[in-house]
Amino acid sequence: MRLRRRMGWWVGSVAMVAGGACSGAAWAQSQAERPSRAVTSERATDADVRAQGERIAERAIAFLRTQQDEVTGGWGVRPGGPRLPAVTGLVLRGMLMQPGIDARDGHVRRGASFILEHRQADGGIYDRILASYNTSICVSALARLGTPEASEAIEPALEFLRSIQWHEAAGVGSGADAETGRVTGEHPFYGGIGYGGSSRPDSSNLHFFINAFIDAGVDCEDPAVQRALVFLARTQMHEDINDMPYAEGSTQGGFIYATSPSGDQLGIGESKAGEIEEITPDGERVSRLRAYGSMTYAGFRTYIYAQLERDDPRVEAALGWIRQNYTLAENPGVGNDGLYYYYVTFANALAALGEDRLEIRHPDGSTEARPWRRDLIERLAELQNEDGSFRPVDQRWMEGDPVLITAYSLIALQHALRD
């Protein structure tokens, strides 16, 4: 009998995941509640690597300062638009995690003004397209800024994000309506959030959405977070967790990209990693959608935020996949695609986990405690150019853009150095 039935969950209901989500979790605390840990005992023994990480961050910030648009104050501003304030939001998020940089910094101040210029009447922060993506990332940046102007923009932006999540009361009466729809809990889109153009939600946009709520200090019992957990369960490739047909028989434990490739192809799942063969208890080889790195760390980070118990089956399955697929050589499952984005989700999740060494499992069954912070710093050192930017290794998902991947690298590095 499948676990969701044993636990009394019912398919398509928020109650399927809401019970106990924010109560009694001893193994993880929200970012707001966790004590500040400037240097742990593990990192204190790695002084040279830590100093190397600080140099990488300083050089990355120096490069990003040179890339700010002189006219608008934004980053990644494309002639003719539409503009993507999210790129500026990513740059500011990384810079504001650096000790000594705050809202008084001239580059930060101009970048913040650029973001705020893109506030819309519906509360979102965007320019014509990608409303959820841009708004979510900008909220994370504004939450770190701490100015009255930034604070004033956050709550309307969060309300906007709540409204364009796929659920029973979705819809904001604006151009962003194209990004959402009203559905009940049984629908594969329920709880998700997407770009809009493909008429379906996805785990990547949900990751930025959840980060906005985390950075803004929203309690994990917020209904939007609980709805997100429904969508996440349906992208986790494990038959005891996921009620969708494409997860039947799977025991991977990691996450895929979406529950559907489009609004015309509902409930068949979508993975940017293609398929993988799994062996059934009868020894039969069956092809199923393949879980992959960036989406698995992003989903696991949400579970930590939601304060699920450590022995919760969703947590155990995700952490099991992470332990078996640990690497910084690639985005496991998709190679170099989205590599720098992977580093962000990797560092964000493991910093939130609160363990400086992660026990991993090798194919031969042996285990090893990996100093993930050291591993990440050393990997980023290999990839940084002399000018402080980072070397593109793939063009997919805009990762040929040195500003974007430098912002990603800086954020990942800051999680490793400071969280």
C-alpha positions in Angstrom: 0.0 0.0 0.0 1.4 3.4 -0.9 2.5 5.7 1.9 0.1 8.6 1.2 -2.8 6.2 1.8 -1.3 4.8 5.0 -0.9 8.3 6.4 -4.4 9.2 5.5 -3.5 11.7 2.9 -5.9 12.3 0.0 -5.0 13.1 -3.5 -5.4 16.8 -4.5 -5.9 18.3 -1.1 -3.8 20.8 0.7 -4.3 18.6 3.8 -2.2 16.0 1.9 0.9 17.9 3.0 -0.1 20.6 5.5 -0.4 18.5 8.6 2.6 19.1 10.9 4.5 21.1 8.3 5.4 23.8 10.7 5.1 22.1 14.0 7.7 20.4 16.1 10.5 20.1 13.7 13.7 19.8 15.7 16.1 19.2 12.8 15.7 22.5 10.9 14.8 26.1 11.7 13.7 28.9 9.4 16.4 31.3 8.3 14.9 34.0 10.6 15.0 31.8 13.6 18.5 30.2 13.2 21.2 31.9 15.2 24.0 33.8 13.4 27.0 31.6 12.8 29.8 33.7 11.4 32.3 30.9 11.6 31.7 27.3 12.6 34.4 25.0 14.0 34.5 23.2 10.6 35.2 26.5 8.7 37.6 27.7 11.4 40.0 24.8 10.4 39.7 25.9 6.8 41.1 29.4 7.1 43.0 29.3 3.8 40.0 28.1 1.9 37.8 30.6 3.6 40.2 33.4 2.7 40.2 32.1 -0.9 36.4 32.3 -0.9 36.5 35.9 0.3 38.8 36.8 -2.5 36.6 35.2 -5.0 33.6 37.2 -3.7 35.5 40.5 -3.7 36.6 39.9 -7.3 33.1 38.9 -8.4 31.6 42.1 -6.9 34.3 44.2 -8.5 33.4 42.8 -11.9 29.7 43.3 -11.4 30.2 46.9 -10.5 31.8 47.4 -13.9 28.8 45.9 -15.6 26.1 48.2 -14.2 24.2 50.1 -16.9 25.2 53.8 -16.7 21.9 55.1 -17.9 19.3 52.9 -16.0 21.3 51.6 -13.0 20.3 48.1 -13.8 22.2 45.0 -14.8 21.6 42.9 -17.9 19.5 45.7 -19.5 18.8 44.8 -23.1 18.4 47.5 -25.8 14.7 47.7 -26.8 13.6 45.5 -23.9 11.6 44.1 -22.3 13.7 44.5 -19.2 14.4 41.8 -16.7 14.7 43.4 -13.3 15.4 39.9 -11.9 19.0 40.1 -13.2 19.5 43.2 -11.1 17.8 41.5 -8.2 20.2 38.6 -8.4 23.2 40.9 -8.5 21.9 42.9 -5.5 21.1 39.8 -3.5 24.7 38.6 -3.9 26.2 42.0 -3.1 24.0 42.6 -0.1 25.2 39.3 1.5 28.7 40.8 1.6 29.8 42.3 4.9 30.2 46.1 4.5 27.8 46.5 1.6 24.3 47.9 2.3 21.8 50.3 0.9 24.2 53.2 1.1 26.5 51.7 -1.5 26.1 53.8 -4.7 25.8 50.8 -7.0 23.3 49.2 -4.7 21.3 52.4 -4.5 21.0 52.8 -8.2 20.2 49.1 -8.7 17.4 49.3 -6.1 15.9 52.4 -7.9 15.9 50.4 -11.1 14.0 47.6 -9.5 11.5 49.9 -7.9 10.9 51.7 -11.2 9.3 48.4 -12.4 6.6 48.2 -9.8 3.2 47.6 -11.4 -0.3 48.5 -10.3 -1.0 44.9 -9.5 1.9 44.8 -7.0 4.3 42.8 -9.2 7.8 43.9 -10.2 8.3 43.2 -13.9 8.3 44.7 -17.4 5.6 43.0 -19.5 6.9 39.4 -19.3 7.9 36.8 -16.8 6.0 38.4 -14.0 6.5 35.7 -11.4 10.2 35.2 -12.1 11.0 38.9 -11.9 8.8 39.6 -8.9 10.1 36.7 -6.8 13.8 37.5 -7.3 13.2 41.2 -6.8 11.4 40.6 -3.5 14.5 38.6 -2.3 16.7 41.5 -3.1 14.4 44.2 -1.6 14.1 42.1 1.6 17.9 42.4 2.1 17.9 46.1 1.3 16.0 47.1 4.4 15.0 50.7 3.3 11.5 52.1 3.8 11.0 52.2 0.0 12.0 48.6 -0.4 9.8 47.5 2.6 6.8 49.3 1.1 7.1 47.3 -2.1 7.4 43.8 -0.5 3.9 43.1 0.8 2.1 44.1 -2.4 4.6 42.0 -4.4 3.9 39.0 -2.1 0.2 39.4 -2.5 0.7 39.5 -6.3 2.7 36.3 -6.1 0.0 34.6 -4.0 -2.6 35.6 -6.6 -0.7 34.1 -9.6 0.0 30.8 -8.0 -2.2 28.1 -9.5 -5.1 27.6 -7.0 -8.8 28.0 -6.4 -8.7 31.8 -6.3 -5.9 32.6 -8.8 -6.1 35.7 -11.0 -5.2 39.3 -10.5 -7.1 41.1 -13.2 -4.0 42.2 -15.0 -1.8 41.2 -17.9 -0.2 38.6 -15.6 -3.4 36.6 -15.7 -1.8 34.7 -18.6 0.6 33.2 -16.1 -2.0 31.4 -13.9 -5.4 29.8 -13.8 -8.0 28.7 -11.2 -7.7 25.0 -10.4 -8.7 22.7 -7.6 -6.4 20.5 -5.6 -6.7 17.5 -7.9 -5.3 19.4 -10.9 -1.6 18.7 -11.7 -0.9 22.5 -11.7 -2.2 23.1 -8.2 0.3 25.0 -6.0 2.7 25.7 -8.8 3.8 28.9 -10.4 5.4 29.4 -13.8 6.6 31.7 -16.5 3.3 31.9 -18.3 4.4 31.3 -21.9 4.2 27.5 -21.7 0.9 27.5 -19.9 2.2 25.5 -17.0 4.0 25.9 -13.7 7.4 24.5 -12.9 9.8 23.8 -10.0 12.3 26.4 -11.0 9.9 29.3 -10.7 8.5 27.7 -7.5 12.1 27.8 -6.1 12.4 31.6 -6.7 8.8 32.0 -5.3 9.6 30.2 -2.1 12.9 32.1 -1.7 11.0 35.3 -1.9 8.8 34.1 1.0 11.8 33.0 3.0 13.8 36.2 2.5 10.7 38.3 3.3 10.3 36.4 6.6 6.9 34.8 5.8 5.8 32.0 8.1 5.9 28.6 6.5 2.2 28.1 7.5 1.2 30.6 4.9 -1.4 29.0 2.6 0.8 29.8 -0.5 3.6 27.7 1.0 1.3 24.9 1.9 -0.1 24.9 -1.7 3.5 24.8 -3.0 4.1 21.6 -1.1 1.3 19.9 -3.0 3.0 20.7 -6.3 6.4 19.7 -5.0 5.2 16.3 -3.9 4.0 15.7 -7.5 7.5 16.5 -8.9 9.3 14.2 -6.5 10.0 10.9 -8.2 9.0 8.4 -5.5 5.8 6.3 -5.7 5.2 6.6 -1.9 5.1 10.4 -2.2 3.9 11.3 -5.7 0.3 10.5 -6.7 0.9 11.1 -10.5 1.1 8.1 -12.9 4.6 8.9 -14.0 6.0 8.2 -10.5 4.4 4.8 -10.2 7.1 2.4 -9.2 9.8 5.0 -8.9 12.1 5.2 -5.9 14.6 7.8 -7.0 13.6 10.4 -4.4 14.8 13.5 -6.4 12.8 16.0 -8.2 11.8 16.7 -11.8 10.9 20.0 -13.5 7.1 20.0 -13.8 4.0 17.9 -13.6 3.1 18.6 -17.2 5.0 19.9 -20.3 2.1 22.2 -21.2 -1.5 22.9 -20.7 -2.3 20.6 -23.5 -0.4 17.7 -22.0 -1.5 17.4 -18.5 -0.1 15.0 -15.9 2.6 13.3 -17.9 5.5 15.0 -16.1 8.5 16.8 -17.5 12.2 16.5 -16.7 15.0 18.4 -18.3 17.1 15.3 -17.6 15.1 13.0 -19.8 14.6 9.5 -18.6 16.4 6.9 -16.6 16.0 3.1 -16.2 14.8 1.9 -12.9 14.7 -1.8 -11.9 11.4 -3.1 -10.5 11.3 -5.6 -7.7 10.7 -8.3 -10.4 14.0 -7.3 -12.1 12.3 -5.5 -15.0 13.9 -2.4 -16.4 11.5 0.5 -16.8 12.2 4.0 -18.2 10.9 6.8 -16.0 11.5 10.6 -15.8 14.8 11.3 -14.3 15.3 13.4 -11.2 18.2 15.9 -11.4 20.3 18.1 -9.2 19.1 21.7 -9.3 15.5 20.8 -8.9 16.2 18.3 -6.1 18.2 20.8 -4.0 15.5 23.4 -4.7 12.8 21.1 -3.5 14.8 20.0 -0.5 15.3 23.6 0.5 11.5 24.1 0.6 11.1 21.1 2.9 13.6 22.7 5.3 11.7 26.0 5.2 8.4 24.2 5.8 10.0 22.5 8.8 9.1 19.0 7.9 10.4 16.4 10.4 13.6 14.8 9.5 12.0 11.4 9.4 9.3 12.6 7.0 9.3 10.3 4.0 9.6 13.3 1.6 12.7 14.6 3.4 14.3 11.1 3.7 13.8 10.4 0.0 15.2 13.8 -1.2 18.2 13.6 1.2 18.8 10.1 0.1 19.0 11.2 -3.6 21.3 14.1 -2.6 23.7 11.7 -0.7 23.9 9.4 -3.7 24.4 12.0 -6.3 26.8 14.5 -4.7 29.0 16.3 -7.2 30.2 19.8 -8.1 31.6 18.7 -11.5 28.2 19.0 -13.1 24.5 19.5 -12.5 23.8 15.8 -11.9 21.4 14.5 -14.4 21.8 17.3 -17.0 25.6 17.8 -17.2 26.7 21.4 -17.7 23.2 22.6 -18.4 22.2 25.1 -15.6 25.5 24.5 -13.8 25.7 27.9 -12.0 22.0 27.8 -11.1 22.7 24.4 -9.7 25.4 25.8 -7.5 22.9 28.3 -6.1 20.4 25.7 -5.2 23.1 23.4 -3.8 24.5 26.0 -1.5 21.2 27.4 -0.4 19.9 24.0 0.6 23.0 22.7 2.3 23.5 26.0 4.2 19.9 25.7 5.4 20.4 22.1 6.4 23.0 23.4 8.9 25.7 20.7 8.5 29.2 21.6 7.4 29.9 18.1 6.3 27.4 16.1 4.3 27.6 12.3 4.5 27.5 11.0 0.9 27.2 7.4 -0.4 29.5 6.1 -3.2 28.3 3.6 -5.8 30.3 0.8 -4.0 28.3 1.4 -0.8 31.0 3.2 1.1 30.3 6.6 2.8 32.2 9.8 3.2 31.6 13.1 5.0 32.2 15.8 2.4 33.1 19.4 3.4 30.7 20.8 0.9 31.6 24.5 1.6 35.3 23.8 0.8 34.3 21.8 -2.3 32.2 24.6 -3.6 34.8 27.3 -3.0 37.5 25.3 -4.7 35.2 24.6 -7.7 34.3 28.3 -8.1 38.0 29.2 -7.9 38.6 26.9 -10.9 35.8 28.7 -12.9 36.6 32.3 -12.1 38.3 34.5 -14.7 41.0 37.0 -14.0 38.5 39.9 -14.3 36.3 38.4 -11.6 33.7 37.0 -13.9 33.0 33.3 -14.3 33.6 31.2 -17.3 30.5 30.0 -19.2 30.4 26.3 -19.7 27.1 26.1 -21.5 24.7 28.5 -23.2 21.4 26.9 -22.1 19.1 28.9 -19.8 21.0 32.2 -20.4 24.2 30.8 -18.8 26.3 32.2 -21.5 25.8 35.6 -19.9 28.8 36.5 -17.6 26.7 38.9 -15.5 24.1 36.2 -14.7 26.5 33.4 -13.9 28.7 35.7 -11.9 25.6 36.8 -9.8 24.7 33.1 -9.4 28.3 32.2 -8.3 28.4 35.1 -5.8 25.1 34.1 -4.2 26.2 30.4 -4.0 29.6 31.5 -2.5 27.9 33.8 0.1 25.8 30.9 1.3 28.9 28.8 1.7 30.8 31.6 3.6 28.1 33.1 5.8 25.0 31.0 6.4 
